[in-house]
Amino acid sequence: MDVISHIPVLCEDHNIPYIYVTSRAELGAAGSTKRPTSVVMVGRDRSTGKRGAEMKDEDKEEFQETYTDLVKLVSKASKNVKV
């Protein structure tokens, strides 16, 4: 917990939406790994794929749409969380 406890503070300082998940295993599976995962960060811009290969224009557009949808989902979920 000490390793990731500073991340919400950084996100709030920079107006970056974030949410908590209930299962590290499910988060890992969502990130296509078999390992339980504590944190996943998704960047706004992605110009290269694996190993620096350039992405196709249609892949860039799809990534931008997915990122926008993800931000909306996180914003909506964070408004529903009661402290």
Helices and strands as residue ranges (DSSP letters): H 7-13, H 24-30, G 50-52, H 57-80
